[in-house]
Amino acid sequence: MSLLRSDPPRELVDVVRRRHLVMHRTDPFDLPSRYAALYLFTIGHDRRVIWAASGAHPAGQLMAFQYSHRLGASQRWARVVWTVVVLESATPRPGALLQGVVEPIAVGSFARHRHVPLEGASQPTEPRKAFCESPVTLRCWLDKGLLGLLAQQDPRTAWELRGRLVAGYRPDPADAVEVDRLLDAVVRLHDLTDTRGGGMSEDARTG
């Protein structure tokens, strides 16, 4: 069951309202199924959405939520909590998973993608990695400033593009300020990888 078991922090509610999103006490979207194409939702079991916020954005439908699942088996398992933001874009993108320093999750459906090291990360000893269907497209994104965007973010965050979905997820229950930053970063990632090559969203221009 996906259920908000307690009231979210007031600061988080304020962020949601300022961004004209709606906070949900239940998960009316069945988010693990809705985003089953994203790698995060293909692993683990006992999946739960702890809180969710949704709303319209000039770039598409925007979702932010806290998600948990159990990883491991038998007596060796752990419950992992993620903060997730997904923007449902109007335009599809090649599948890509962009990672920080956490050696993770890029297996499964991403195993067939070409692994491209992203040189010039903020911490040279902690190289970022990318798994992408289209290395040519990835290089185009790099030319447009992708590496600079990633260098500004929490290195534990993974960024995934899958069809019309643009997502960022980090392995912890983020506070209101961090949720706000993750929302901004996903919108910026959407704008930077927009295959139409057009203008940026209003939030990105003014932010």
C-alpha positions in Angstrom: 0.0 0.0 0.0 1.2 3.5 -0.8 0.1 5.8 2.0 1.3 9.0 3.6 1.6 7.9 7.2 2.2 11.4 8.8 1.9 15.0 7.8 4.8 16.1 5.6 7.1 18.8 7.0 5.7 22.3 6.8 8.7 23.4 4.8 8.1 20.7 2.2 4.4 21.7 1.9 5.5 25.3 1.3 7.8 24.3 -1.5 5.0 22.2 -3.1 2.6 25.1 -2.9 5.0 27.7 -4.2 5.6 25.5 -7.3 1.8 25.2 -7.8 1.9 21.4 -7.1 -0.7 19.4 -5.2 0.4 17.3 -2.2 -1.3 13.9 -2.1 -1.8 11.9 1.1 -2.2 8.7 -1.0 -0.6 7.6 -4.3 -3.5 8.1 -6.7 -1.2 7.5 -9.7 0.2 4.1 -8.7 3.6 5.7 -9.4 5.8 2.5 -9.3 3.6 1.1 -12.1 3.4 4.5 -13.9 7.2 4.7 -14.0 7.9 1.0 -14.5 10.1 1.9 -17.5 12.6 3.7 -15.2 15.3 1.4 -13.9 14.7 2.3 -10.2 11.3 0.7 -10.4 12.5 -2.6 -11.8 14.5 -3.5 -8.8 13.5 -4.3 -5.2 10.2 -5.3 -3.7 7.7 -4.1 -1.1 7.5 -0.8 -3.0 5.9 2.2 -1.2 5.3 5.8 -1.9 5.5 7.8 1.3 4.3 11.2 -0.1 3.7 12.5 -3.6 3.2 15.9 -5.2 2.0 16.6 -8.8 1.2 19.4 -11.1 1.4 20.9 -14.5 4.6 22.6 -15.7 5.3 24.3 -19.1 7.5 21.4 -20.0 5.0 18.7 -19.0 3.5 16.9 -16.0 5.8 17.2 -13.0 5.9 14.6 -10.1 7.9 14.6 -6.9 7.7 11.9 -4.4 9.5 9.9 -1.7 9.7 6.2 -2.5 11.0 3.1 -0.7 11.7 -0.5 -1.5 13.5 -3.5 -0.1 16.7 -4.6 -1.6 18.4 -7.9 -1.0 17.0 -11.3 0.0 16.4 -13.6 3.0 18.1 -12.1 6.1 20.3 -9.8 4.1 18.1 -7.0 3.0 17.7 -3.3 3.6 14.9 -0.8 3.0 16.2 2.1 0.9 14.4 5.4 0.7 14.7 7.6 -2.5 13.6 11.1 -3.3 12.4 11.1 -6.9 11.4 13.8 -9.4 10.0 12.9 -12.8 9.1 15.3 -15.6 6.8 13.8 -18.3 8.1 15.5 -21.4 6.3 16.1 -24.6 9.3 14.9 -26.6 11.1 11.6 -26.3 14.8 11.2 -25.7 17.3 8.3 -26.2 17.5 6.1 -23.1 20.3 7.2 -20.8 21.4 6.8 -17.2 23.8 9.3 -15.8 25.5 8.5 -12.5 27.4 10.2 -9.8 29.9 8.5 -7.6 27.6 5.7 -6.3 28.4 2.5 -8.1 24.9 1.3 -8.5 22.3 0.4 -10.5 23.3 0.6 -14.1 22.7 -3.0 -15.1 19.7 -4.8 -16.4 18.2 -2.9 -19.4 21.1 -0.5 -19.4 23.7 -3.3 -19.8 23.4 -3.1 -23.6 24.0 0.7 -23.7 27.5 2.0 -24.3 29.3 3.1 -21.1 30.8 6.5 -21.6 33.1 8.1 -18.9 32.3 11.8 -18.3 35.7 13.4 -17.9 36.0 16.7 -16.0 33.7 15.9 -13.1 34.0 18.1 -10.0 35.9 15.3 -8.2 38.5 13.8 -10.6 38.9 10.8 -8.3 35.2 10.1 -8.4 34.4 10.0 -12.2 30.9 10.2 -13.4 29.6 7.6 -15.8 26.9 7.5 -18.4 25.1 4.7 -20.1 23.4 5.9 -23.2 21.6 4.4 -26.3 23.2 7.1 -28.4 26.7 8.2 -27.6 26.4 10.8 -30.4 23.4 12.4 -28.6 25.2 12.2 -25.3 28.2 14.1 -26.7 25.7 16.7 -28.0 24.3 17.1 -24.5 27.8 17.5 -23.1 28.5 20.2 -25.6 25.4 22.0 -24.4 26.6 22.0 -20.8 25.5 18.6 -19.3 28.7 18.1 -17.3 28.4 21.6 -15.7 24.8 20.8 -14.7 25.8 17.4 -13.1 28.8 19.0 -11.3 26.4 21.3 -9.4 24.3 18.4 -8.1 24.6 16.0 -5.2 26.9 13.3 -6.6 24.7 10.5 -5.2 21.9 11.5 -7.6 21.2 9.4 -10.6 19.6 10.9 -13.7 17.6 8.9 -16.1 16.1 9.7 -19.5 13.7 7.1 -20.9 11.4 8.0 -23.7 9.3 10.9 -22.5 10.5 10.6 -18.9 13.2 12.8 -17.4 14.0 11.8 -13.9 16.4 12.4 -11.0 16.5 10.2 -7.9 18.8 10.2 -4.8 19.0 7.6 -2.1 17.8 9.4 1.0 14.7 11.2 2.3 15.6 14.7 1.1 14.5 17.8 3.0 12.5 20.7 1.5 15.5 22.6 0.2 16.9 19.5 -1.4 13.6 18.6 -3.0 13.4 22.2 -4.4 16.9 21.8 -5.9 16.1 18.4 -7.4 12.9 19.9 -9.0 15.0 22.7 -10.5 17.7 20.2 -11.7 15.2 17.9 -13.5 13.7 20.9 -15.3 17.1 22.0 -16.4 18.0 18.5 -17.5 14.8 18.5 -19.6 15.7 21.8 -21.2 19.3 20.8 -21.9 18.3 17.5 -23.5 15.3 18.8 -25.5 15.7 17.3 -28.9 13.8 20.2 -30.4 16.7 22.5 -29.5 14.3 25.3 -28.8 13.8 27.7 -25.9 14.0 26.9 -22.3 11.1 26.7 -19.9 10.1 29.8 -18.0 11.4 28.3 -14.7 14.8 27.7 -16.2 15.0 31.2 -17.8 14.1 32.9 -14.6 15.8 30.6 -12.1 
